[in-house]
Amino acid sequence: MPRRFLFVIFLTLLACHQANGPVPEKRVIFIGLDGADWQFLDRYMAEGTMPNLARIVQAGEKRVLLTQHPPLSPLVWTTMMTGVSPLEHRILDFTRFNPATGEKEPITSDERRVPAIWNMLTEKGQRVDVFGMWATYPPEKVNGTIVSDREVAGNYLEQTEKVHRLALASIRRDHPNLAIVYFQGTDVIGHLYASKPEHAEDVRRYFARIDAILGEYAREHAQLVIASDHGFEWEKAIGVSSTAVATAAKWHRDQGILVVPRGAPACARVDGITPMLLGMLGLPGDVAAYQRAWRRARADETSAPLQQQKPSEAIANLKALGYIGSSEASHAPAAYKGTRTAASYDNEALILRELGRNDEAIKAFDMALQIDPHSASAMWNLSDLLHRQHVDLARADRLLDEAIAIDPGQSHWLAMRGRYRMEKHDCRGALDDFQRALAGDDAVLYASIGAAELCLGEEREARAAFEKSLAIDPNQPQLRKLLPR
């Protein structure tokens, strides 16, 4: 071949390469699959529904990623993207009150108080693209592209395809050092369909599509990381609704998924994701250092925004998944000037309680009830804490009664009130609560009913309840001692 012709080919290839930008030496694609769980995915890999995931797992390392409490998507994903607790990053609910109108809207990026990994990479001169991640509207100005959560509207199928189409095109065009691609559909499937046998084929088809998408990212000459914010009790009959606001998160399992390339830095908890990704990109992993240097950039107004989902539509979707109660106020109280919701303070209090900071937790629960005096969740949580601390028990009982009056279908609340009534020798009231709480085969509740019947002197009814409990769970030696002779 003539040397001149070879030189022309070389110039042509160089021009094409430069037009698309230089390909970074270190590239990572992070895929977020909300609510994905190994208990479910292992079966799909074994039966051939997800062959691409099986190959990715075989080539890399399969790990378990522990979540935080409460395991709610905006809180956990923001922890993953910042490396710090919700107490620090301040994304504490699905929603906020718009500071101008007071209307409830999906949580926004300007509520976050620390830098996210896209800010960190921008500071270091690396390119980062983000697609569909929680709390990214309005998009911040970064060295790259942010397509916010409000710009990928639609049902879970439409959202999946839109996120994937935009992300793959951007990755192939710009070759970012880090691409973050988030899919909410895996969580939607879990709440609405995965536990229903009649939808088994729909669920399988969706995960087959997710697998095909994973296969496309696996061919992009980048290190691939796949993670979920929590696991999911896909097939466990836990006796509570997967779409009721007080119990939706009870379907979440602490153990999420994590797939990384072999030799990737250690990461066991959700707050370790950002340091791990920084390490894979050859950057310092101390998130505190980035916090000291961070100055929030204004939202990127230079790029033409995509069509945005109306806040009212997003709120309706969150209600359908059980993350917002249907009776919750859609507007801030008249005299309230803040942006934080009652649920935001309720969630903050739960984190404080878990850390043993009980006085601060009580103040946060009280603030939740100031914003929404009818928040049954805050009532229950504060009542539970006061009972645990054995302080202000009269108020604790009153709060529990009010919570049950607002939401009488919460079996756990009824069971707890029954136990408190037993402690006070209110055997008739306790029996009523235990019977109302009973739903399906519950060995503990049958044993509780038997104890209340025995307290009332009804030995025959007590024996029948104890025998039902032992039939469900024979391994209760102490209960056998209570059987009336």
Summary of the structure (lengths in Angstrom):
residues: 485
radius of gyration: 25.9
end to end distance: 102.0
largest distance: 105.5
contacts: 1614
relative contact order: 0.12
helix: 53%
strand: 11%
